[in-house]
Amino acid sequence: MKDSAGRDLRCPPRILERVIRLRKLHGFTQKQVAERLGISQQAYSQYERGLRAIHIDIFVSLALLYGTTVDYILGLTNLVSRSVNP
């Protein structure tokens, strides 16, 4: 899957691994996550398999669902939990 400039739009495997790991850590099925995101199970499965580009809105929704940050999902930090500032 490429954009008009020929750049690959698929997520790197390390990002997909984190998405899958977070889902399993929280005990969700693909169907349950898809329902919470308001998408089909098939679409969500395609995200996890790298067959469909993940839109930033989905990353934000996943981070909120799992209590983490988009930075963690993207591999920019290894801090899993969001810190809550008083």
For each residue, the residues with C-beta under 8 A, 3 or more apart:
1: 8 9 10 51 52 53
2: 6 7 8 9
3: 6 7 9
4:
5:
6: 2 3
7: 2 3
8: 1 2
9: 1 2 3 53
10: 1 50 51 53
11: 15 16 19 47 50 53 54
12: 15 16 75
13: 16 17 50
14: 17 18 75
15: 11 12 18 19 54 73 74 75
16: 11 12 13 19 20 47 48 49 50
17: 13 14 20 21
18: 14 15 21 22 72 73 75
19: 11 15 16 22 23 47 48 54 62 73
20: 16 17 23 24 48
21: 17 18 24 25
22: 18 19 25 26 62 66 68 73
23: 19 20 26 28 30 33 48 66
24: 20 21 27 28
25: 21 22 66
26: 22 23 65 66
27: 24
28: 23 24 32 33 36
29: 32 33
30: 23 33 34 41 44 45 48
31: 34 35 41 44
32: 28 29 35 36
33: 23 28 29 30 36 37 44 62 65
34: 30 31 37 39 40 41 43 44
35: 31 32 38
36: 28 32 33 61 65
37: 33 34 44 58 61 62 65
38: 35
39: 34 43 44 58
40: 34 43 44
41: 30 31 34 44 45
42: 45 46
43: 34 39 40 46 47 52
44: 30 31 33 34 37 39 40 41 47 48
45: 30 41 42 48 49
46: 42 43 49 51 52
47: 11 16 19 43 44 50 51 52 54 58
48: 16 19 20 23 30 44 45
49: 16 45 46
50: 10 11 13 16 47
51: 1 10 46 47
52: 1 43 46 47
53: 1 9 10 11
54: 11 15 19 47 58 59
55: 58 59
56: 59 60 70
57: 60 61
58: 37 39 47 54 55 61 62
59: 54 55 56 62 63 70 73 74
60: 56 57 63 64 70
61: 36 37 57 58 64 65
62: 19 22 33 37 58 59 65 66 73
63: 59 60 66 68 69 70 72 73 82
64: 60 61 67
65: 26 33 36 37 61 62
66: 22 23 25 26 62 63
67: 64 81 82
68: 22 63 72 73 80 81 82
69: 63 72 73 77 79 82
70: 56 59 60 63 73 74
71: 74 76 77 79
72: 18 63 68 69 75 76 77 78 79 80
73: 15 18 19 22 59 62 63 68 69 70
74: 15 59 70 71
75: 12 14 15 18 72
76: 71 72
77: 69 71 72
78: 72
79: 69 71 72 83
80: 68 72
81: 67 68
82: 63 67 68 69
83: 79
84:
85:
86:
